Amino acid sequence: MSDQQNTQDQTEASEDSTANNSSLLQSIMLNSAALGGFAFICTIIIALTYINTADNIKQQKKLAQLKALYQIVPKNFHDNDLLTDNINLHVEQLGHRNAQTIYLAKQQGQPTVIVYPVTTTDGYSGDISYIIGVNIDDNSIAGVRVVSHQETPGLGDKIELRKSPWILSFNDLSLENTQAEDWTVKKNGGRFDGFTGATITPRSVTRSIARTLNYHQQFIDQLLKKIATTNQKKVSNG
Ligand SMILES: Cc1cc2nc3c(=O)[nH]c(=O)nc-3n(C[C@H](O)[C@H](O)[C@H](O)COP(=O)(O)O)c2cc1C
């Protein structure tokens, strides 16, 4: 093979390699652009879904809360309008992330039960939100109902009344009839049952209930005054 032929072959090979490199680069750029576009569209879809469902989720939580509210204070146990006798407050001791509605049940003008929405954050998996009714006359528990949680089905979800009667074990208890050290699960020396293989969830709810009773004892008088003032303003504003 002549030198001239060799040089020509080398030139053609180099041109081929340059063409291959540039088509590889083009293909990488195209794929990257397609991937970037796909990720962008996915992000938009997720953001839109979140915006569209956020309100709905909030409404569902509110409905679940109202349903639980009427379980704790059935309609024949109060004669006032719970949707008027309430106050929106952001109480950090109750685990609130934003203002929540505290309801007051009355019979013939006398406060009977106050219902606090509470969130506990040291469960197994995210926030556990529940409401707790406290009898005004003796500061005992009228009832507790879990409104939302993400605990594991079959393990931590026994805090729901439809899964187990565990939540009813708090009925009638108070800081007067139950010692401070009893407000935890039996495994930690307290009086409340844990769940098989799941102690974190019931311990979190139990301790949070005791914290709520402490808050109640400290602030009930101020709260009753505040609710009465807010209610008067609502009535005079029509
Ligand atoms: C997949 C998985 C899910 C779990 N879910 C829960 C739960 O929802 N609630 C809970 O209390 N423990 C749950 N546990 C068990 C806890 O990790 C822990 O072992 C148990 O609560 C005992 O806690 P203790 O060591 O403080 O007694 C889960 C464990 C696994 C592996």
The ligand as an SDF file (V2000), in Angstrom:
LIG
                    3D

 31 33  0  0  0  0  0  0  0  0999 V2000
  -41.7670   -1.6560   59.2510 C   0  0  0  0  0  0  0  0  0  0  0  0
  -41.9800   -1.3200   60.7000 C   0  0  0  0  0  0  0  0  0  0  0  0
  -43.0580   -0.5550   61.0660 C   0  0  0  0  0  0  0  0  0  0  0  0
  -43.2810   -0.2200   62.4030 C   0  0  0  0  0  0  0  0  0  0  0  0
  -44.3490    0.5500   62.7420 N   0  0  0  0  0  0  0  0  0  0  0  0
  -44.5260    0.9010   64.0220 C   0  0  0  0  0  0  0  0  0  0  0  0
  -45.6110    1.7420   64.4010 C   0  0  0  0  0  0  0  0  0  0  0  0
  -46.4530    2.1780   63.6010 O   0  0  0  0  0  0  0  0  0  0  0  0
  -45.7180    2.0610   65.7140 N   0  0  0  0  0  0  0  0  0  0  0  0
  -44.8340    1.6250   66.6660 C   0  0  0  0  0  0  0  0  0  0  0  0
  -44.9990    1.9680   67.8240 O   0  0  0  0  0  0  0  0  0  0  0  0
  -43.8300    0.8200   66.3270 N   0  0  0  0  0  0  0  0  0  0  0  0
  -43.6440    0.4420   65.0530 C   0  0  0  0  0  0  0  0  0  0  0  0
  -42.6160   -0.3890   64.7250 N   0  0  0  0  0  0  0  0  0  0  0  0
  -41.7890   -0.9680   65.8080 C   0  0  0  0  0  0  0  0  0  0  0  0
  -40.7980    0.0280   66.4080 C   0  0  0  0  0  0  0  0  0  0  0  0
  -39.7010    0.1590   65.5690 O   0  0  0  0  0  0  0  0  0  0  0  0
  -40.3140   -0.3950   67.7980 C   0  0  0  0  0  0  0  0  0  0  0  0
  -39.5830   -1.5600   67.6730 O   0  0  0  0  0  0  0  0  0  0  0  0
  -41.4560   -0.6680   68.7370 C   0  0  0  0  0  0  0  0  0  0  0  0
  -42.3500    0.3960   68.7830 O   0  0  0  0  0  0  0  0  0  0  0  0
  -40.9390   -0.9190   70.1690 C   0  0  0  0  0  0  0  0  0  0  0  0
  -40.4510    0.2870   70.7140 O   0  0  0  0  0  0  0  0  0  0  0  0
  -39.6730    0.3410   72.1190 P   0  0  0  0  0  0  0  0  0  0  0  0
  -38.3320   -0.2460   71.8630 O   0  0  0  0  0  0  0  0  0  0  0  0
  -39.5990    1.7890   72.4860 O   0  0  0  0  0  0  0  0  0  0  0  0
  -40.4730   -0.4500   73.0760 O   0  0  0  0  0  0  0  0  0  0  0  0
  -42.3900   -0.6990   63.3940 C   0  0  0  0  0  0  0  0  0  0  0  0
  -41.2880   -1.4670   63.0130 C   0  0  0  0  0  0  0  0  0  0  0  0
  -41.0840   -1.7870   61.6980 C   0  0  0  0  0  0  0  0  0  0  0  0
  -39.8950   -2.6140   61.3310 C   0  0  0  0  0  0  0  0  0  0  0  0
  1  2  1  0
  2  3  1  0
  2 30  2  0
  3  4  2  0
  4  5  1  0
  4 28  1  0
  5  6  2  0
  6  7  1  0
  6 13  1  0
  7  8  2  0
  7  9  1  0
  9 10  1  0
 10 11  2  0
 10 12  1  0
 12 13  2  0
 13 14  1  0
 14 15  1  0
 14 28  1  0
 15 16  1  0
 16 17  1  0
 16 18  1  0
 18 19  1  0
 18 20  1  0
 20 21  1  0
 20 22  1  0
 22 23  1  0
 23 24  1  0
 24 25  2  0
 24 26  1  0
 24 27  1  0
 28 29  2  0
 29 30  1  0
 30 31  1  0
M  END
$$$$
